[in-house]
């Protein structure tokens, strides 16, 4: 019975993470987000690379056959985002850390 609970829990986490991040990533790559991102003084392509990386990861995550690959892609994108934030003195990375942990749990849990 424990295996079924774990599998169900991971599936709920997979879908919640995939849908939430997909919505956030689409809003992040829209031109309306460029103005807020410009205040970070980072090149605009960084926003697009991170945003489209998240979108690709979410699409893969939401397809059962590619969910593990999508989770690992999201881990990579989130770690990159964390590093960029820290290097630019932006320490409010709590959400990114939680997203990374969730993607990691899915990647490792679904791989078993």
C-alpha positions as CSV (number, residue, x, y, z in Angstrom):
1,X,0.0,0.0,0.0
2,X,2.9,2.4,0.7
3,X,4.2,2.1,-2.8
4,X,0.8,3.2,-4.2
5,X,0.7,6.2,-1.8
6,X,4.2,7.2,-2.9
7,X,3.4,6.9,-6.6
8,X,0.1,8.9,-6.1
9,X,2.0,11.6,-4.1
10,X,4.7,11.9,-6.8
11,X,2.1,12.1,-9.5
12,X,0.2,14.9,-7.7
13,X,3.5,16.7,-7.2
14,X,4.5,16.2,-10.8
15,X,1.2,17.7,-12.1
16,X,1.2,20.6,-9.6
17,X,4.8,21.5,-10.3
18,X,4.3,21.2,-14.1
19,X,1.2,23.3,-14.3
20,X,2.3,26.0,-11.9
21,X,5.7,26.4,-13.4
22,X,4.3,26.3,-17.0
23,X,1.9,29.1,-16.2
24,X,4.6,31.2,-14.5
25,X,7.1,30.5,-17.3
26,X,4.7,31.6,-20.0
27,X,4.0,34.8,-18.1
28,X,7.8,35.2,-17.7
29,X,8.6,35.1,-21.4
30,X,5.8,37.4,-22.5
31,X,6.9,40.8,-23.5
32,X,5.1,42.4,-20.6
33,X,7.6,40.8,-18.2
34,X,10.6,42.4,-19.9
35,X,10.2,45.7,-18.1
36,X,10.3,44.1,-14.7
37,X,13.2,41.9,-15.7
38,X,15.2,44.9,-17.0
39,X,15.5,46.2,-13.4
40,X,17.8,43.2,-12.7
41,X,20.4,44.7,-15.2
42,X,20.8,41.2,-16.8
43,X,20.6,40.7,-20.6
44,X,17.1,40.0,-21.9
45,X,18.2,36.7,-23.4
46,X,18.7,35.3,-19.9
47,X,15.0,35.7,-19.2
48,X,14.1,33.9,-22.5
49,X,16.6,31.1,-21.9
50,X,15.3,30.4,-18.4
51,X,11.7,30.9,-19.4
52,X,11.8,28.6,-22.4
53,X,13.9,26.1,-20.5
54,X,11.1,26.0,-17.9
55,X,8.5,25.6,-20.5
56,X,10.3,22.8,-22.2
57,X,10.9,21.1,-18.9
58,X,7.2,21.4,-17.9
59,X,6.0,20.0,-21.2
60,X,8.3,17.0,-20.8
61,X,7.3,16.6,-17.2
62,X,3.6,16.5,-18.0
63,X,4.1,13.7,-20.6
64,X,4.4,10.4,-18.7
65,X,7.0,8.9,-21.0
66,X,9.3,11.9,-20.7
67,X,8.5,13.0,-17.1
68,X,11.9,12.0,-15.7
69,X,13.8,13.9,-18.4
70,X,11.5,16.9,-17.8
71,X,12.2,16.8,-14.1
72,X,15.9,16.8,-14.6
73,X,15.7,19.6,-17.1
74,X,13.8,21.6,-14.5
75,X,16.4,20.9,-11.9
76,X,19.1,22.2,-14.2
77,X,17.1,25.3,-15.1
78,X,16.3,26.0,-11.4
79,X,19.9,25.6,-10.3
80,X,21.0,27.9,-13.0
81,X,18.4,30.5,-11.9
82,X,19.5,30.1,-8.3
83,X,23.1,30.7,-9.3
84,X,22.2,33.8,-11.4
85,X,20.1,35.2,-8.5
86,X,22.9,34.7,-6.0
87,X,25.6,36.1,-8.3
88,X,23.5,39.2,-8.7
89,X,23.0,39.7,-5.0
90,X,19.3,38.6,-5.1
91,X,18.9,36.3,-2.1
92,X,15.1,35.7,-2.3
93,X,15.5,32.2,-3.7
94,X,13.2,30.3,-1.4
95,X,10.7,29.5,-4.1
96,X,13.4,28.3,-6.5
97,X,14.9,26.0,-3.8
98,X,11.5,24.4,-3.2
99,X,10.8,24.0,-7.0
100,X,14.3,22.4,-7.3
101,X,13.6,20.0,-4.5
102,X,10.2,19.1,-6.0
103,X,11.7,18.5,-9.4
104,X,14.5,16.4,-7.9
105,X,12.0,14.3,-5.9
106,X,10.0,13.6,-9.0
107,X,13.2,12.7,-11.1
108,X,14.5,10.4,-8.4
109,X,11.1,9.0,-7.3
110,X,9.8,8.3,-10.8
111,X,13.1,6.7,-11.8
112,X,12.5,3.8,-9.4
